[in-house]
């Protein structure tokens, strides 16, 4: 079976990267276009027809090849944030997540109450995950000596790295295992994408049958999880089955959230079996998943929702939790990423349950500025992506920690920065244009759905807000 657009895609593939590389946002023409045309991130799968193959979207995936070649793991350990040990209400954090299994297929029906009860714990996990993300690429830097920030009362039990890669050809830490001072809690924090190799893991969404999971799962994510599992399995057997740990939480952001989804599932299956055989109380594996991509089919998700005590946490305009698209994600023939197999034109994906949606209106700092991120402007896509996909999570949850946490929450998009050490600003901000995005100045056309209207598959909104 030949997938639609394969021949045209091979032609476009040689042309579009050159156009992309020479596109200048400083020219008068592109500047006018940027102030006129914006894209809504509310439902990119429906808006751009990503459920079935089409030449433009498949070619768009090929353009990522050029982007991944430019990915470097910048060493920015100075941007690590201190980790508060108390919630805004004075409770010690983190706390074990209350067992909410089976997970609802969509959102919890008491999200506000859940956030009030668990927000401090969510804050603790996302802060440690982002700190690892900032610190991990520094391992090959000459004279590097800055340590990973450790939360008060916790110690580093293990650091697991990926195979050697990146400009220094060194193993980059992928996850850290932390143990509480009382020996009762185990926290696994998994960082997001940092290297070109990891981008290709993200994009290899062809599905595979893996004996460790029901249904079908992403080949790229299952490959990554398989590399990380042996060390984690040994730790769980030693610390939980044979030791005194009674609470296990596995958390991650972006790629880390995808890997955490699969590793938490395997951990729950392992502990259910081994603890029962040892006659010990069962443990519900917690999994706060920040910006998690979809990792598997309906069959995988159905069993995951029964087994794992997860929270699927997504900022309202973050596009990463929308992909691979559900219920179908197109397969592209000839792509530099492995996305197609003979006879298959699309893959079945589904989001895990237990949704928690973070909103711009709920930001503790500059909520009006965050509201402007409801549309994407082409020439400002990088700062938009950093804000919606990275900074939105520590910012939102900083209000759930002890007083002063928002100063390190990467919340600010506007204002005067104190310099590179100012962790109160999102990375790349303050943005130096008068407004961001241009919709704040009155866009003329928006491609995609209105942010709060998913009733139409494709819409041009003339006149803007």
C-alpha positions as CSV (number, residue, x, y, z in Angstrom):
1,X,0.0,0.0,0.0
2,X,1.4,3.4,-1.0
3,X,0.5,6.2,1.4
4,X,-1.0,9.4,-0.1
5,X,1.5,12.1,-0.8
6,X,4.6,9.9,-0.9
7,X,5.9,11.0,-4.3
8,X,5.1,14.7,-3.7
9,X,6.7,14.5,-0.3
10,X,10.0,13.3,-1.7
11,X,10.0,16.4,-4.0
12,X,9.1,18.8,-1.2
13,X,11.6,17.2,1.1
14,X,14.5,18.6,-1.0
15,X,13.0,22.1,-1.3
16,X,11.3,23.0,2.0
17,X,14.3,22.7,4.3
18,X,16.2,25.2,2.2
19,X,13.2,27.6,2.2
20,X,12.9,27.1,6.0
21,X,16.6,27.8,6.6
22,X,16.5,31.0,4.6
23,X,13.2,32.3,6.0
24,X,13.8,35.7,7.6
25,X,11.4,37.0,10.2
26,X,13.1,40.4,9.9
27,X,11.9,41.2,6.4
28,X,9.0,43.6,5.9
29,X,6.9,40.9,4.1
30,X,7.3,38.3,6.8
31,X,6.8,40.8,9.5
32,X,3.4,41.8,8.0
33,X,2.5,38.2,7.6
34,X,3.4,37.4,11.2
35,X,1.2,40.2,12.5
36,X,-1.7,39.0,10.2
37,X,-1.7,35.2,10.4
38,X,-1.7,33.2,13.6
39,X,-2.4,29.6,14.5
40,X,-4.6,28.3,17.3
41,X,-3.0,25.5,19.3
42,X,-6.4,24.4,20.8
43,X,-6.8,21.3,18.7
44,X,-4.0,20.8,16.2
45,X,-4.8,17.2,15.4
46,X,-8.3,18.1,14.0
47,X,-7.3,21.5,12.5
48,X,-4.4,20.1,10.4
49,X,-6.0,16.7,9.6
50,X,-3.3,14.7,11.3
51,X,-5.4,11.6,11.7
52,X,-4.8,10.5,8.1
53,X,-1.8,11.0,5.8
54,X,-1.5,14.3,3.9
55,X,1.5,15.7,2.1
56,X,1.8,19.0,4.0
57,X,1.7,17.5,7.4
58,X,4.0,14.6,6.5
59,X,6.5,17.0,5.0
60,X,6.3,19.1,8.1
61,X,7.6,16.1,10.1
62,X,10.5,15.8,7.7
63,X,11.4,19.4,8.5
64,X,12.0,18.3,12.0
65,X,15.1,16.5,10.7
66,X,16.7,19.8,10.2
67,X,15.6,21.1,13.6
68,X,16.9,18.0,15.4
69,X,20.4,18.5,13.9
70,X,20.5,21.9,15.7
71,X,19.5,20.5,19.1
72,X,22.1,20.9,21.7
73,X,21.9,20.4,25.4
74,X,22.8,23.8,26.7
75,X,24.5,23.7,30.1
76,X,22.4,26.0,32.4
77,X,22.8,24.7,36.0
78,X,22.6,28.2,37.4
79,X,18.9,28.3,36.4
80,X,18.1,25.5,38.8
81,X,15.5,26.5,41.4
82,X,15.6,25.8,45.1
83,X,13.0,23.1,46.1
84,X,10.6,24.2,48.8
85,X,9.9,21.5,51.4
86,X,6.6,23.0,52.6
87,X,3.4,23.6,50.7
88,X,1.5,26.9,50.8
89,X,-0.6,25.5,53.6
90,X,2.5,24.5,55.6
91,X,2.3,20.8,54.9
92,X,5.5,18.8,54.3
93,X,6.0,17.9,50.7
94,X,5.9,15.7,48.8
95,X,3.1,13.5,50.1
96,X,2.1,10.1,48.6
97,X,-0.6,10.7,46.0
98,X,-4.1,9.6,47.2
99,X,-5.0,6.4,45.3
100,X,-7.6,7.5,42.6
101,X,-7.6,4.2,40.6
102,X,-9.2,3.4,38.3
103,X,-8.5,6.6,36.6
104,X,-11.4,8.4,34.8
105,X,-11.0,8.3,31.0
106,X,-10.9,12.1,30.9
107,X,-10.7,14.7,33.7
108,X,-11.2,14.2,37.4
109,X,-14.6,15.5,38.5
110,X,-13.1,17.4,41.4
111,X,-10.0,19.0,39.9
112,X,-10.1,22.1,42.0
113,X,-10.2,20.1,45.2
114,X,-7.6,17.7,43.9
115,X,-5.2,20.6,43.1
116,X,-5.8,22.1,46.6
117,X,-4.9,18.8,48.2
118,X,-2.0,17.7,45.9
119,X,-0.7,20.9,44.3
120,X,2.3,21.1,46.7
121,X,3.3,17.6,45.8
122,X,3.0,18.3,42.1
123,X,5.1,21.4,42.5
124,X,7.8,19.4,44.2
125,X,8.0,16.9,41.4
126,X,8.0,19.4,38.5
127,X,10.7,21.5,40.2
128,X,13.0,18.5,40.6
129,X,12.3,17.4,37.0
130,X,13.1,20.8,35.5
131,X,16.2,21.1,37.6
132,X,17.5,17.8,36.2
133,X,16.6,19.0,32.7
134,X,18.8,22.1,33.2
135,X,21.7,20.3,34.9
136,X,22.0,17.0,32.9
137,X,23.7,18.4,29.7
138,X,26.6,19.8,31.8
139,X,28.4,16.6,32.4
140,X,30.8,17.1,29.5
141,X,31.5,20.8,30.1
142,X,35.1,21.6,31.0
143,X,35.5,22.4,34.6
144,X,31.9,21.7,35.4
145,X,31.4,21.4,39.2
146,X,27.8,22.7,39.9
147,X,25.9,19.9,41.7
148,X,22.3,19.0,41.0
149,X,20.1,20.8,43.5
150,X,18.8,18.3,46.1
151,X,15.5,18.8,47.9
152,X,15.8,19.2,51.7
153,X,15.7,15.9,53.5
154,X,16.3,13.8,50.4
155,X,19.4,12.0,49.1
156,X,20.4,10.9,45.6
157,X,20.2,7.1,45.4
158,X,20.9,6.6,41.7
159,X,21.4,8.4,38.5
160,X,20.7,6.6,35.2
161,X,22.1,7.9,32.0
162,X,21.4,7.5,28.3
163,X,24.0,6.0,25.9
164,X,26.8,8.4,25.0
165,X,25.6,11.1,22.7
166,X,25.7,14.9,22.1
167,X,28.6,17.2,21.3
168,X,30.7,15.7,24.1
169,X,29.9,12.1,23.3
170,X,29.1,11.4,26.9
171,X,26.3,9.7,28.8
172,X,23.7,12.3,29.8
173,X,21.7,11.6,33.0
174,X,18.1,10.8,32.1
175,X,16.5,10.1,35.5
176,X,17.4,10.5,39.1
177,X,16.2,8.3,41.9
178,X,15.7,10.2,45.2
179,X,15.1,8.7,48.7
180,X,13.5,10.4,51.6
181,X,15.4,10.8,54.9
182,X,12.9,8.5,56.7
183,X,13.5,5.7,54.1
184,X,9.8,5.5,53.2
185,X,9.5,7.3,49.9
186,X,11.2,6.8,46.6
187,X,10.9,9.5,43.9
188,X,12.0,8.9,40.3
189,X,12.3,12.1,38.2
190,X,12.8,11.9,34.5
191,X,13.8,14.9,32.3
192,X,12.5,15.9,28.9
193,X,14.2,15.9,25.5
194,X,17.7,17.3,25.4
195,X,19.5,15.9,22.3
196,X,18.9,15.1,18.6
197,X,18.9,11.4,19.4
198,X,16.1,11.9,21.9
199,X,14.1,14.0,19.4
200,X,14.2,11.0,17.1
201,X,12.9,8.8,19.9
202,X,10.0,11.3,20.3
203,X,9.2,11.2,16.6
204,X,9.4,7.4,16.1
205,X,5.7,6.9,16.7
206,X,5.3,3.8,14.6
207,X,3.7,1.3,17.0
208,X,5.0,-2.1,18.2
209,X,3.9,-5.0,20.2
210,X,6.0,-5.2,23.4
211,X,5.5,-8.1,25.8
212,X,5.8,-5.7,28.7
213,X,2.6,-3.9,27.8
214,X,-1.0,-4.7,26.6
215,X,-2.0,-3.5,23.1
216,X,0.4,-1.5,21.0
217,X,2.9,1.2,22.2
218,X,5.2,3.8,20.5
219,X,8.3,2.1,19.2
220,X,10.4,5.1,20.1
221,X,9.1,5.5,23.7
222,X,9.2,1.7,24.4
223,X,12.8,1.6,23.2
224,X,13.7,4.4,25.6
225,X,11.9,2.8,28.5
226,X,13.6,-0.5,27.8
227,X,17.0,1.1,28.2
228,X,16.1,2.6,31.5
229,X,14.1,-0.3,33.0
230,X,16.8,-2.7,34.2
231,X,18.4,-0.3,36.7
232,X,15.0,0.8,38.0
233,X,13.8,-2.8,38.3
234,X,16.8,-3.6,40.5
235,X,16.2,-0.6,42.7
236,X,12.5,-1.4,43.2
237,X,13.3,-5.0,44.2
238,X,16.0,-3.9,46.7
239,X,14.2,-0.8,48.1
240,X,10.6,-1.9,48.0
241,X,10.3,-5.6,47.9
242,X,13.3,-6.3,50.1
243,X,13.5,-3.0,51.9
244,X,11.3,-0.5,53.8
245,X,10.1,1.8,51.0
246,X,6.3,2.1,51.1
247,X,5.7,4.8,48.5
248,X,6.9,5.0,44.9
249,X,6.3,7.9,42.6
250,X,7.6,8.1,39.0
251,X,7.3,11.5,37.4
252,X,8.5,13.2,34.2
253,X,8.0,16.1,31.8
254,X,7.5,15.8,28.0
255,X,9.7,12.8,26.8
256,X,10.2,12.2,30.5
257,X,6.5,11.9,31.0
258,X,6.1,9.4,28.1
259,X,8.9,7.3,29.7
260,X,7.4,7.7,33.1
261,X,4.1,6.4,31.7
262,X,5.7,3.2,30.5
263,X,8.0,2.8,33.5
264,X,5.2,3.4,36.0
265,X,3.2,0.7,34.3
266,X,6.0,-1.8,34.4
267,X,6.8,-0.9,38.0
268,X,3.2,-1.5,39.1
269,X,3.1,-4.9,37.4
270,X,6.4,-5.9,39.0
271,X,5.4,-4.7,42.5
272,X,2.0,-6.2,42.4
273,X,3.6,-9.6,41.7
274,X,6.6,-9.5,44.0
275,X,4.9,-7.8,47.0
276,X,2.0,-10.3,46.9
277,X,4.5,-13.2,46.7
278,X,6.4,-11.8,49.7
279,X,3.2,-11.3,51.7
280,X,3.8,-7.5,52.0
281,X,1.2,-4.7,51.5
282,X,0.7,-3.6,47.9
283,X,2.0,-0.2,46.8
284,X,0.1,2.1,44.4
285,X,2.7,3.6,42.1
286,X,2.1,7.3,41.7
287,X,2.8,9.1,38.4
288,X,2.5,12.9,38.1
289,X,2.9,13.2,34.3
290,X,3.6,16.8,33.1
291,X,2.9,17.5,29.4
292,X,2.8,13.7,28.5
293,X,2.7,12.7,24.9
294,X,0.4,9.8,24.1
295,X,2.3,6.5,24.2
296,X,-0.1,3.7,23.3
297,X,-3.3,2.3,21.9
298,X,-6.8,2.1,23.5
299,X,-5.9,-1.3,24.9
300,X,-2.8,-0.1,26.6
301,X,-4.6,2.9,28.1
302,X,-7.5,0.8,29.4
303,X,-5.2,-1.3,31.4
304,X,-3.0,1.6,32.5
305,X,-6.0,3.4,33.9
306,X,-6.8,0.4,36.1
307,X,-3.3,-0.1,37.4
308,X,-1.4,3.2,37.7
309,X,-2.3,6.0,40.1
310,X,-1.5,8.7,37.5
311,X,-2.2,12.4,37.0
312,X,-2.2,13.5,33.4
313,X,-1.2,17.2,33.7
314,X,-1.4,19.5,30.6
315,X,-1.3,23.3,30.1
316,X,-4.3,24.3,28.0
317,X,-2.2,25.5,25.0
318,X,0.6,23.0,25.1
319,X,0.5,21.0,21.9
320,X,2.8,18.1,23.0
321,X,0.1,16.4,25.1
322,X,-2.1,16.3,21.9
323,X,0.3,14.1,20.0
324,X,0.6,11.5,18.7
325,X,-3.0,12.3,17.8
326,X,-5.9,10.4,19.2
327,X,-7.8,8.3,18.1
328,X,-5.6,8.1,14.9
329,X,-2.2,9.4,14.0
330,X,-1.2,9.5,10.4
331,X,1.7,7.3,9.2
332,X,4.0,8.9,6.6
333,X,5.8,7.0,3.9
334,X,9.4,8.1,3.2
335,X,9.8,10.2,6.3
336,X,13.2,10.4,7.9
337,X,11.3,9.1,11.0
338,X,9.9,5.5,11.0
339,X,6.2,6.2,11.0
340,X,4.8,3.7,8.4
341,X,4.7,0.0,7.9
342,X,3.3,-1.8,4.8
343,X,-0.5,-1.7,4.7
344,X,-0.8,0.8,7.6
345,X,-1.9,4.4,7.0
346,X,-2.5,5.4,10.6
347,X,-1.9,4.4,14.3
348,X,-4.4,4.2,17.1
349,X,-3.3,6.4,20.1
350,X,-5.2,7.4,23.2
351,X,-4.4,9.7,26.2
352,X,-4.2,8.0,29.6
353,X,-6.8,9.1,32.1
354,X,-6.8,11.4,35.1
355,X,-6.7,14.8,33.2
356,X,-5.8,18.0,35.0
357,X,-5.8,21.1,32.8
358,X,-3.7,24.1,33.9
359,X,-4.9,27.4,32.6
360,X,-3.4,30.8,31.8
361,X,-6.0,32.4,34.1
362,X,-4.7,30.3,37.0
363,X,-1.1,31.6,36.7
364,X,0.1,33.3,40.0
365,X,2.1,35.9,38.1
366,X,1.1,37.9,35.0
367,X,-2.0,35.9,34.0
368,X,-2.9,38.5,31.4
369,X,0.4,38.0,29.6
370,X,0.0,34.2,29.7
371,X,-3.5,34.6,28.1
372,X,-1.8,36.1,25.0
373,X,-0.3,32.7,24.3
374,X,-3.6,31.4,23.0
375,X,-2.3,31.8,19.4
376,X,1.0,30.9,17.7
377,X,2.9,33.4,15.6
378,X,5.3,31.9,13.1
379,X,8.2,34.2,13.9
380,X,7.7,33.8,17.6
381,X,7.2,30.1,17.8
382,X,10.3,29.3,19.9
383,X,9.5,31.6,22.8
384,X,5.8,30.5,22.5
385,X,6.8,26.8,22.8
386,X,9.2,27.4,25.7
387,X,6.4,29.2,27.6
388,X,3.6,26.8,26.9
389,X,5.5,23.6,27.1
390,X,8.1,24.2,29.8
391,X,7.6,27.3,31.9
392,X,3.8,27.0,32.3
393,X,4.2,23.9,34.6
394,X,6.6,25.2,37.3
395,X,4.9,28.6,37.2
396,X,1.4,27.3,37.7
397,X,2.5,25.1,40.6
398,X,4.7,27.6,42.3
399,X,1.7,29.1,44.0
400,X,1.2,25.7,45.8
401,X,4.5,25.9,47.5
402,X,5.7,28.0,50.5
403,X,5.9,31.8,50.1
404,X,8.6,32.9,47.7
405,X,8.4,30.0,45.3
406,X,6.9,32.0,42.4
407,X,10.2,34.0,42.4
408,X,11.8,30.8,41.1
409,X,8.8,29.6,39.1
410,X,9.9,31.0,35.7
411,X,6.6,32.8,35.5
412,X,7.4,36.2,34.1
413,X,7.0,37.0,30.4
414,X,7.3,40.9,30.7
415,X,9.2,43.4,32.8
416,X,12.9,44.1,33.6
417,X,15.1,41.0,34.1
418,X,17.9,41.0,36.6
419,X,20.1,39.0,34.2
420,X,20.7,35.3,33.4
421,X,20.4,34.2,37.0
422,X,16.9,35.6,37.3
423,X,14.8,32.4,37.6
424,X,11.6,34.4,38.0
425,X,11.5,34.8,34.1
426,X,10.7,32.1,31.6
427,X,13.7,31.1,29.5
428,X,14.1,33.5,26.6
429,X,12.0,36.2,28.2
430,X,11.4,39.1,28.7
431,X,10.5,39.0,25.0
432,X,11.8,42.2,23.4
433,X,8.9,42.9,21.0
434,X,6.1,45.3,22.1
435,X,3.6,42.5,22.3
436,X,3.6,38.7,22.2
437,X,1.8,37.2,20.5
438,X,0.7,39.5,17.7
439,X,-2.9,38.7,18.5
440,X,-2.5,41.1,21.3
441,X,-2.1,43.8,18.6
442,X,-5.1,42.6,16.6
443,X,-4.5,39.6,14.3
444,X,-6.5,39.5,11.1
445,X,-6.6,35.7,10.5
446,X,-6.4,32.8,12.9
447,X,-5.9,29.3,11.4
448,X,-7.6,26.6,13.5
449,X,-10.3,26.5,16.0
450,X,-11.2,29.3,18.4
451,X,-9.5,28.3,21.7
452,X,-12.8,27.4,23.4
453,X,-14.7,26.0,20.3
454,X,-13.8,22.6,19.0
455,X,-17.0,22.1,17.0
456,X,-15.4,22.7,13.6
457,X,-12.5,20.7,12.1
458,X,-11.0,23.8,10.4
459,X,-11.8,27.4,10.6
460,X,-10.5,30.8,9.5
461,X,-11.4,33.4,12.0
462,X,-11.5,36.8,10.2
463,X,-11.2,39.9,12.3
464,X,-9.4,38.4,15.3
465,X,-10.0,39.7,18.8
